[in-house]
Amino acid sequence: MSVSTSQGKGATPVLAKVSAVMEAIELWHVEQPLPITAYGPAVEVAPDCPVAALPLLASHPERELARVAWEWMSGTGLVDGAEQLLPVDLVCRRAQRPKWAPDLLRATSTGLAAGNTYAEAVLHGLLEVVERDVLHRDAAVDGWRRTLIDPATVEDPHGRDLLDRLAAAGMAVEIALVDGPYDLPVCLAYLWSEDHPTIFAGGGCHTHPGIALTRAVNEAAQSRLAVIAGTRDDLPVEVAPVDPSCFRPAETTGLAPWPQATAYLPPPPGGDFADRVRAVAGRVQQVTGHQPIALELTADPALPVHAVQVICPGARSRIRRSMPR
C-alpha cells in the first residue's frame, strides 16, 4: 500500500487538480479487496491464459507456470469482448497477498487508470501500456528509436503554450518522438534548470501527437515538482543533482521539425472512446499476439468515476523509475 500524496498535472490548475484526484481514485481502488472468481492452476481454471506472457519477476517455463495455483479475477477481452480470467496477483501489491501466495507475478501501476466512463478509463490504461512498452524497447537499444525534435517547430497550440512557459521560466527542454510498432505517437521529454540542476524525464502516449507531447512534458514537470516539494514517500530521500559543469545541454543541431516527424503517423482512430479502445486494442494484439484485458476495479458501475487496470500480455514495461537520456 502507498501513503504517497497523489499528484496531478495539467495546463490549468483545475486540470491538474482533476488529474490528482483521478490518481488518488486509482490507488484507492487497487488497495481494496478484489473479487475472487476462481482458485487453482491455469491449466485447470484458465487454460487460455498466456501465463508466460504476463509480467513476471523472473522467467519460468510455461508448463510450470500453468500448474501454479493462483486466485483469479474476471476481466474482459478488449478485442472479442469475452470474459477472461487473470491472476489477482497482477493487481494486488505484495503487502496484500496471503503468505502462501506464490511471488511470481510483478504487479505494477502500468495500465491502472480512472475515467468518467468505463471506456475512457480503459483507453487511458491502454495508452499507458503502449507508452511504457515503446519506451522499454527504446531503452533496450540505448535510445536509437528516438527522433529529437526542435521545440521551436511545435505547432500544436497547447504544446506551444506549455513550451513557451517553460522557456520563460528558464528551463532547458529536450523532446523526442519515439518510434514503436503500434503506429501511435509516443513522446519523451527532459527538463533541466540551473536553479535545480537535476534532469527530470516524462513520457506520454496518445492517439493525437500534440497530446502525447504535452503529457510527456507535463510528467517531467510533475517529477521535478515532486522532488522539490518532497511529497512522494516512494522516492529516495535525496536525489543527487547533476554537476552543472558535466551537464550535456539540450541538443540544438540536427533536430527534426515537429510537423515532418509526425507526418508519417497514420490518422488517429475516430469515433467515441469505445471505438478508440477497439482500434488501439487491435493494434496491441497485432504486435504482442495477445489481446489486452481490462479488469474492472469499480464495484458499483453506477458510480460517476470508473477505475480499471489494463493488462496486455506480451507488452513490457521499464522496471527502473529513471528514463536514461
NORGIDA-V388617 format. One record per residue. N is the residue number from 0. RES is the residue in three letters. SS is DSSP state (H for helix, E for strand, C for the rest). D_LAST is the distance of its C-alpha to the last C-alpha in Angstrom with 1 decimal. Layout:
# NORGIDA-V388617
n;res;ss;d_last
N;RES;SS;D_LAST
N;RES;SS;D_LAST
This chain:
# NORGIDA-V388617
n;res;ss;d_last
0;MET;C;30.4
1;SER;C;28.4
2;VAL;C;29.7
3;SER;C;26.5
4;THR;C;27.1
5;SER;C;26.1
6;GLN;C;23.9
7;GLY;C;23.7
8;LYS;C;22.2
9;GLY;C;23.9
10;ALA;C;25.0
11;THR;C;28.2
12;PRO;H;29.3
13;VAL;H;31.3
14;LEU;H;28.5
15;ALA;H;26.3
16;LYS;H;29.4
17;VAL;H;30.0
18;SER;H;26.5
19;ALA;H;26.9
20;VAL;H;30.3
21;MET;H;29.2
22;GLU;H;26.6
23;ALA;H;29.4
24;ILE;H;31.6
25;GLU;H;29.2
26;LEU;H;29.0
27;TRP;H;32.8
28;HIS;H;33.6
29;VAL;H;31.5
30;GLU;C;33.3
31;GLN;C;36.8
32;PRO;C;39.0
33;LEU;C;38.2
34;PRO;C;41.1
35;ILE;C;41.9
36;THR;C;43.7
37;ALA;E;44.1
38;TYR;E;43.8
39;GLY;E;43.7
40;PRO;E;41.9
41;ALA;H;40.2
42;VAL;H;42.8
43;GLU;H;45.5
44;VAL;H;43.8
45;ALA;C;41.1
46;PRO;C;41.6
47;ASP;C;39.4
48;CYS;C;36.3
49;PRO;C;33.6
50;VAL;H;32.9
51;ALA;H;30.9
52;ALA;H;28.4
53;LEU;C;27.9
54;PRO;C;24.9
55;LEU;E;26.3
56;LEU;C;25.5
57;ALA;C;26.6
58;SER;C;28.0
59;HIS;C;31.7
60;PRO;C;34.3
61;GLU;H;35.2
62;ARG;H;38.9
63;GLU;H;38.2
64;LEU;H;36.1
65;ALA;C;38.8
66;ARG;C;41.2
67;VAL;C;39.4
68;ALA;E;41.1
69;TRP;E;38.9
70;GLU;E;39.7
71;TRP;E;39.0
72;MET;E;38.6
73;SER;E;39.2
74;GLY;E;36.7
75;THR;E;37.0
76;GLY;E;35.7
77;LEU;C;34.0
78;VAL;C;35.4
79;ASP;C;39.0
80;GLY;C;39.5
81;ALA;C;41.0
82;GLU;E;40.9
83;GLN;E;38.4
84;LEU;E;38.3
85;LEU;E;35.1
86;PRO;E;34.9
87;VAL;H;34.8
88;ASP;H;32.4
89;LEU;H;29.6
90;VAL;C;30.1
91;CYS;C;31.7
92;ARG;C;29.7
93;ARG;H;30.9
94;ALA;H;33.0
95;GLN;H;35.0
96;ARG;C;35.8
97;PRO;C;39.3
98;LYS;C;39.5
99;TRP;C;40.8
100;ALA;C;37.9
101;PRO;C;35.9
102;ASP;C;32.3
103;LEU;C;30.8
104;LEU;E;28.9
105;ARG;C;25.6
106;ALA;C;26.0
107;THR;C;22.9
108;SER;C;22.7
109;THR;C;21.3
110;GLY;C;23.9
111;LEU;E;25.7
112;ALA;E;26.8
113;ALA;E;29.8
114;GLY;E;31.5
115;ASN;C;34.8
116;THR;C;36.0
117;TYR;H;35.3
118;ALA;H;34.0
119;GLU;H;31.6
120;ALA;H;30.2
121;VAL;H;29.9
122;LEU;H;28.1
123;HIS;H;25.5
124;GLY;H;25.1
125;LEU;H;24.9
126;LEU;H;22.2
127;GLU;H;20.1
128;VAL;H;20.7
129;VAL;H;19.7
130;GLU;H;16.4
131;ARG;H;15.4
132;ASP;H;16.9
133;VAL;H;15.1
134;LEU;H;11.6
135;HIS;H;13.1
136;ARG;H;14.2
137;ASP;H;10.9
138;ALA;H;9.3
139;ALA;H;12.6
140;VAL;C;12.2
141;ASP;C;8.8
142;GLY;C;7.7
143;TRP;C;11.0
144;ARG;C;12.3
145;ARG;E;10.5
146;THR;E;12.7
147;LEU;E;11.5
148;ILE;E;14.3
149;ASP;C;16.4
150;PRO;H;16.9
151;ALA;H;20.4
152;THR;H;21.5
153;VAL;C;21.0
154;GLU;C;24.6
155;ASP;C;24.5
156;PRO;H;26.5
157;HIS;H;24.7
158;GLY;H;21.2
159;ARG;H;22.8
160;ASP;H;24.3
161;LEU;H;21.2
162;LEU;H;19.2
163;ASP;H;22.3
164;ARG;H;22.7
165;LEU;H;19.2
166;ALA;H;19.9
167;ALA;H;23.3
168;ALA;C;21.9
169;GLY;C;20.0
170;MET;C;16.5
171;ALA;E;13.8
172;VAL;E;12.3
173;GLU;E;9.7
174;ILE;E;10.7
175;ALA;E;10.6
176;LEU;E;13.3
177;VAL;E;12.6
178;ASP;C;15.7
179;GLY;C;17.6
180;PRO;C;21.2
181;TYR;C;22.5
182;ASP;C;23.0
183;LEU;C;21.5
184;PRO;E;18.9
185;VAL;E;15.6
186;CYS;E;13.1
187;LEU;E;9.7
188;ALA;E;9.5
189;TYR;E;7.9
190;LEU;E;10.8
191;TRP;E;11.9
192;SER;E;15.5
193;GLU;C;17.8
194;ASP;C;20.0
195;HIS;E;17.4
196;PRO;E;14.7
197;THR;E;12.1
198;ILE;E;8.7
199;PHE;E;9.6
200;ALA;E;8.4
201;GLY;E;11.0
202;GLY;E;12.1
203;GLY;E;15.6
204;CYS;E;18.2
205;HIS;E;21.7
206;THR;C;24.4
207;HIS;C;24.1
208;PRO;H;20.9
209;GLY;H;21.5
210;ILE;H;21.6
211;ALA;H;18.5
212;LEU;H;16.7
213;THR;H;18.5
214;ARG;H;17.8
215;ALA;H;14.0
216;VAL;H;14.5
217;ASN;H;17.2
218;GLU;H;15.3
219;ALA;H;12.7
220;ALA;H;15.8
221;GLN;H;17.6
222;SER;H;15.2
223;ARG;H;15.5
224;LEU;H;19.3
225;ALA;H;19.6
226;VAL;H;18.5
227;ILE;H;20.7
228;ALA;H;23.6
229;GLY;C;23.4
230;THR;C;24.6
231;ARG;C;22.8
232;ASP;C;24.6
233;ASP;C;22.1
234;LEU;C;19.3
235;PRO;C;19.6
236;VAL;C;22.2
237;GLU;C;20.0
238;VAL;C;16.3
239;ALA;C;15.7
240;PRO;C;14.8
241;VAL;C;12.7
242;ASP;C;15.3
243;PRO;H;15.6
244;SER;H;16.9
245;CYS;H;13.8
246;PHE;C;11.4
247;ARG;C;10.0
248;PRO;C;11.3
249;ALA;C;10.4
250;GLU;C;11.6
251;THR;C;15.3
252;THR;C;16.7
253;GLY;C;16.8
254;LEU;C;15.7
255;ALA;E;17.6
256;PRO;C;20.1
257;TRP;H;19.7
258;PRO;H;23.3
259;GLN;H;22.9
260;ALA;H;19.6
261;THR;H;21.3
262;ALA;C;24.7
263;TYR;C;24.4
264;LEU;C;23.9
265;PRO;C;27.3
266;PRO;C;29.2
267;PRO;C;28.3
268;PRO;C;30.9
269;GLY;C;33.7
270;GLY;C;36.2
271;ASP;C;35.9
272;PHE;H;33.5
273;ALA;H;35.5
274;ASP;H;35.3
275;ARG;H;31.6
276;VAL;H;31.2
277;ARG;H;33.4
278;ALA;H;31.4
279;VAL;H;28.0
280;ALA;H;29.5
281;GLY;H;31.1
282;ARG;H;27.9
283;VAL;H;26.4
284;GLN;H;29.6
285;GLN;H;29.4
286;VAL;H;26.0
287;THR;H;26.5
288;GLY;C;30.3
289;HIS;C;30.9
290;GLN;C;31.7
291;PRO;C;29.8
292;ILE;E;32.0
293;ALA;E;32.3
294;LEU;E;33.6
295;GLU;E;35.6
296;LEU;C;35.2
297;THR;C;37.5
298;ALA;C;41.0
299;ASP;C;42.9
300;PRO;C;42.1
301;ALA;C;44.0
302;LEU;C;41.5
303;PRO;C;39.8
304;VAL;C;36.2
305;HIS;E;35.0
306;ALA;E;32.4
307;VAL;E;31.3
308;GLN;E;28.9
309;VAL;E;27.9
310;ILE;E;27.6
311;CYS;C;26.5
312;PRO;C;27.5
313;GLY;C;25.4
314;ALA;C;22.2
315;ARG;C;19.3
316;SER;C;17.0
317;ARG;C;14.2
318;ILE;C;15.9
319;ARG;C;13.3
320;ARG;C;12.7
321;SER;C;9.1
322;MET;C;6.4
323;PRO;C;3.8
324;ARG;C;0.0
